[in-house]
Amino acid sequence: MKKIGKKLKRVKPIIRYIYYLMILTFLVSFLYFAKNILALKDIENNLRIIILCFFLIYYLYYIIKNLCVLVQKKYSKFITSSLICLVFIGLFYLSNYFLSPINNLVANIQEKEKLNYTTYLIMLNETNFTDKSVIGRISDKDDIEGYVLAEKLYKKEKLTNNIKDYDDYVLMLKELKSQKIDALFVPSNYVKTYEGEEGLEDLGHITKIIKTYNEEMANQEKVEISNKDFNDPLTFLIMGVDSEKNGLKENAAFNGDTLMLVAFNPHTLRTTLVSFPRDTYVPIACKNNNYAKINSAAAKGTNCVIETVSNLLDIKIDYYAKINFKGVVDLVDAVDGINVEVEKPDYNYHNNLNINCNGKFCEQNSDRKAGKNIIYIDPGWQTLNGEEALAYSRSRYLYAGGDIDRIKHQQQVIEALASKILSFDSIADFQKILNAVNNNLVTNMDRDKILSGYEVLKKIMSNAFKGDDLLSIDKAFLETYNLRVYVESSKSYTSAQGYYEDSLEDIKKSLKETLELAKEKNQTTFAFSANEEYHIPVPGANKKEIPHSSVLPSFISKTVKEAENYCQKEGIKCSIKYVDPESEYYNESVGVGLIGKQSPHENVLINNVDNLTLYVVNSAIKDKNKEESKTKEDNEEIDTNIQNFIR
């Protein structure tokens, strides 16, 4: 070795330094390449091992071979060999440029261990906070933002105000609005979560934040659910995070307005999508299966939403993903726009915002700014950019169908976006897609399970090269109807959406067929009319025979017989109580023998009613003035008779 070293020192310094530099550069780039390629667990295992072994052998060959060449001063062979080595180094850097973002994406989109949580102390705009102000607070001690952080804020600010506890945020917010309390503690997403409630539509405009407290805490949302990977049929629950900022490091406004279940079969590449209107009235798993709007489950966290949807559809949800709406802008722009048939608006709601749509679609931009920032889109087939796609996905006030139409538009955007993402043309395009997704998506799927999707992606790309369909997507549609419900906890009415049992059952059937939990029945007959437009069957659509639920009618001023007949028909136990004027259940505006009050309240969901108590007016209130007048007349008559007798 000493002799070789001495001979190597006789080599021209510049050649010798190039040799050293090539060895070091190859080693560094190779190790970085090896790190990235080894991270792709279970992807082309044999090929990865062969590639790494080849380059490792070549590296050793380059060192030994060129050492001999340089000692012999055969510089031309060294230059040729070094040029080949440079090509390999270039391949390493190119591969790292492609693989590193993939590995970073896989790491970044996994649900974080910690998140920033924030509580606000709010009050009405026109009021001022003093030490006499009464503060409302949710009574649930497990509520991180509404109770735990509220307590810390109270102590940090050394407040001495009286606290009034509530079981329900909606009731508490309404009592703030009616000034029965002066301030209250709320989660950071309070506007997004509760502005859809009746009477709280202006919540974001009438309240102000006067104190804030935030803290990084263990992620309360992270839920481990399944061990399945992309080798088997999977279900994903997609949850929209309505944030006006990029990123998901904060406990952003997860208000449950966008809930979409995706069932995917890697064997058939069949996908079934089903979205839920935000006001769908369903049993909420974490609230003892009491009925409420489905988006209210989000206030209790991810696990509550998952259990609620899983119970409703009678299937297990394997994984979830949260998508920041703001990221839709970047993602659509990354694929240079998407082609969508924009539905013509049929409801001019925006008059109160001084927006004239002039027959076009129009909506606020991604920052919810109006004026010169309004997004205008012509109806019909359009290539939408990111801002336009997000506006179209968000809007529910330009269409008579409201949230139902918004769901349809979201499905349009998702289908168009999936098609563009899966047909990227270059590595640069793929990089843009990865960068857009990287900051705006989180999932509880771990690295290995995410990477198991490689074989599916390869199959999809193979279909694309053959000119076949990339995916078969069934967009299910849950038929709903208007349902005005009285909510006991908030002592108020709310406008909800009931659903049809036969529509839900048809969707369940489609999901189970996609997941291979039920055998798909082949259609043996097919008929159509040349005079009618053919429509592709949509799971759940046009099935409206069996309403799931109805509300309890009012029996005020009705007879006991009418109420008993109803109770017998619905299988409800009916209790009759006769009340007199001194009872708190007395209704003086109702005649004797008729029902004056009832419990539960009218318009509560019948599904929650086992027993109905009816308070029947037993006697009328005596008219005191008439009695006094009658007594006076009687006394006067007696006096007159006495006087006449004396005479």
Buried (B, 14 or more C-beta within 10 A) or exposed (E): EEEEEEBEEEBEEEBBEBBEEBBEBBEEBBEBBBEBBEBBEBBBEEEBEEBBEEBEEBBEEBBEBBBEBBBEEBEEBBEEBBEEBEEBBEEBEEBBEBBBBBBBBBEBBBBEEEBEBBBBBBBBEEBEBEEEBBBBBBEBEEBBBBBBBBBBBBEEEEBEBEBBEBEBBBBBBBBBBEEEBBBBBBBBBBBBBBBBBBBBEEBEEBBBEBBEBBBEBEBBBBBEBBEBBBBBBBBBBBBBBBBBEBBBBBBBBBBBBBBBBBBBBBEBBBBBBBBBBBBBBBBBBBBEBBBBBBBBBBBBBBBBBBBBBBBBBEBEBBBBBBBBBBBBBBBBBBBEBBEBEBBEBEEBBBEEBEBEBEEBBBBBBBEEEBEEEBBEBEEEEBEBBBBBBBBBBBBBBBBEBBBBBBBBBBBBBBBBBBBBBBEBEEEEBBBBBBBBBBBBBBBBBBBEBBBBBBBBEEBBBEBBEEEEEBBEBBBBBBBBBEBEBBBBBBEBBBEBBBBBBBBBBBBBBBBBBBBBBEEEEEEEEEEEEEEEEEEEEBBBBEBBEEBBBBBBBEBBEBEBEEBBEBBEEEEBEBEEEBBEEEBEBBBEEBEEEBBBBBBBBEBBBBBBBEEBBBBBBBEEEEEEEEEEEEEEEEEEEEEEEEEEEEE
